[in-house]
Amino acid sequence: MDLRFAPWPAGIEPAVPIEGYPNTFTHTPAAPPVIRPLTRTERTAPRSLHLKLPCGDENLAVMGPGRMAQGQLIHIAGRVLDEDGRGIAHAVVELWQANAGGRYRHPIDTRDAPLDPNFVGNGRVLTDAHGHYAFFTIKPGAYPVPVPATWWRPPHVHFSVLGPATLSRLVTQMYFPGDPLNGYDRILQSVPDAAARDRLVARMLPPVEAGPGWLGFHHDIVLRGRLATPVLP
């Protein structure tokens, strides 16, 4: 842990486990994290992760000529930043999401919702020298959480950011502005601080700025520090 950075203030980390979301009870550590000094191994390796994790899957909406995914076409772009606003170069950014019907292409998702044969739902890119990343995809659908007191997850996408080594990883989620289900989402609402919750919601771009064919969304990901993107369960 790099102690040069300011610790997170109270209220920006989610309050877990979350009532009505069973996975958080089995995935929430029972003890607080332990600060362990980094050795040479943690500080230096493995680097150049993009050589082991091939990047370039930035277009999730088009699998090939004539194979367009169903749903509203969107473009998500932003920067991966550190606490001081500096871009993180050559970070591996992964995105995964449900399809337009709110279903994941995964064996454990057996909900009675359609699968899109032209949508896999995951991609991986490498940030440029200034920390920029971008994905073309479709807006995911909402889906119900399979618990007795049913509640719905709003449209959202998952992000994983790796770099400069595999020990440096953030897994978080991005939400869409103005969705009426955001206020009911127990995962989003588990972050006590309103400003921290707002940082998990993308900013929609004016159509003239986004260009034709796609709705544009801007979303920066801050890895740590006072403006860090909260880690969600």
N, C-alpha and C positions, 0 to 999 in steps of 0.2 A: 504494500500500500504506500503510495507516494504522499507523504505528509506535508508537502509543500502546498497542497491545495486545501482550501477552506472546507471544513466538514459541512454536510448538508444541515440546514436549519430544521427545526422541528416542523412537522406537518407535510413535508413533501414526499416522504416515503409512505407507501400504502400500509394501512392498518390491516394486518393479516393475523390469523386466517379470516376468511370472509364467510359470513353466515350465508348459507344457501348456495355455496360453491364448493363442493366436497374436495376438489383437487387441492385447494389451498390448505386443507387440514393435513394432507399427506405430504405436501411439498414445502411446508413452512418449517425452517429450522427451529428446534426447541431452545437453542442456546444462541447468544449473541455472537457475531463474527469475531474472529481472533485475528489480530494484526500480527503478521509474520514477516520478518525482514526478508527482502528479496535477495536471492543468491544470484550468481552469475548466470545460472541456467534460466531462471525466470526473467532476467533482464535482457538476455541476448537471443533466446531461441524459443520456439522456431520462428524465424522471420520469413519475409516474402511469402506470406500465406497464399497469395493469389496464384503462386506456382503449383500449390497443392490443391487449391480450391479454384478451379477454372471459373473465370468471370466472363460476362458478356451476355447474360440472359436478361437483358433489360426490357424486352418486349414480351410480356405475358399474354397480350391480347391476340397476337398473331402467331400461330404455331408454324405456319408455312403458307405458301401461295394458296389462296382460296380457303384457308382454315382460320376463320375469324371467330373469336370467342363471343358468346352472347352476353349482352349487357351494355351499360353505359360506358363508353370509352373514356378513360381518364389518364392524365399524366401527373405523376407525383415527382417532385424534384425539390432539392434543398441542399444543405451542407451539413457535414459532420464536423462539429466544432469542439474546441476545448473551452475551459472556463473563461479564458481571456478573449474568446472570439476568433481564435486562429483556426484555420481549416486543418483537418487531419488528412494528410495526403496518404493515398494508397491503402485506405482502410477497406476491408471487405464488408459490403453491405448486402445482407440477404433479406428478402421479402417473401412472406407467404400469406395466403388469404383464402377465404371461401369464395365460391363462384357467385354469380348473380342471384342464384336461388338460395344462397346461404348454406351451401354444403361444401365440405372439404373433400378433396380427392384423397381419402385416407381410409384404410380398412375399418377404423373404429367409428367413423361417421356413417351410420346406417340409417339416418333419418329419411323419412319419406319425402325427399326433395330431389329434383332432377340433377343428374350429373351432366356436365357439358363435355362432350368428347373432344372439343377443341380448346379446353382450358385445363391446365395442370395446376396452376395456382402458386408457383414459386419461381423465384429468379435470384440472380446474384450478380452484383456489379462491383467495380473497383472505383473508389473516389479518385478524382484527378488531383493535380498538385495543389489545388486550393480547397480540397475537401468536398467538391460538388459530386452529387449522385443524381440519378434520374431513372424512373421506370415508366413504361407504358403498360397499362393494365385495364381492368374493368372495375367498376365500383362493386364491392361485395354486397351480398344481401344480408339481412338480419336473420337470426335463428334463435329458437328457444333453447334455454338451458334445461336439460332433462332431470329436473328435480320436482318433488311433489308441489311445492309452491312455485310454479313456473314463472320465470322471468326471461326476458329476451336480451340477447346481446345485439347492440346496434352494429351497423356496418363499421368495420375496422380492418386494419391490416397489421400484421406482425412484422417487426424488424429485429434483425440480429446484426450487431456491428462488431467486427473482429479487427483487432489491430492495436499495436504492431505485432502482438503475439497471441497465441490461443488463450493465454490466461487473461487477456484484456478483452472481455466480452460484455456487451450490454444487450439484453433482450427486453424489448418494450413493444408498445402498441401505439398506433395512430388512429385517431377518430376523425369523423367528418363534421364540419361546422353545421349547426342548425338542425341536426337530426333529433327528432323528438324522443328517441330512445336513449340518448346520452344521459339524460337525467335519471334514468332508471337503471342504468348499467352498474351493477354492484362492484365491478372491478374498477371502473373509472372513478366511481364515487368513494372507493376505499382510500383514495388520496385525499387527506383532510384539507390541504391548502388549495383554495380556489385558483390561485395563479399557477400553481403546479399542474392542476387539472387542465387549465387552458393551454399549457405548453404541449399537451398530448393531442390537441385538436389542430388539424391542418388549417391553413388559410387558403380560401378559394381565390383564384386569380380572376380578374375581369376577363371576359371572353376575348376581348380585343388583344389582351396581353398573352393569353394562352394559345391563340391561333385557332384555325378551323379544325374540326374533326374530333377534338378532345376537350373535356373539361380539365382545367389546370388547377393543381393544388401545390402549395409550397409548404414544406415541413423541414425545419432544421432539427438536428439531433445533437444535443450537448451532452458530452460523455460524462462529465463530473463537475463538481463545484457548486457554487451558489445557484446557477441556472441549469443544473443537470436535469435531463429528462428523467422523471421518476421511473424506477424499475417496477413493472407491474407483475403480479403473479401469473 
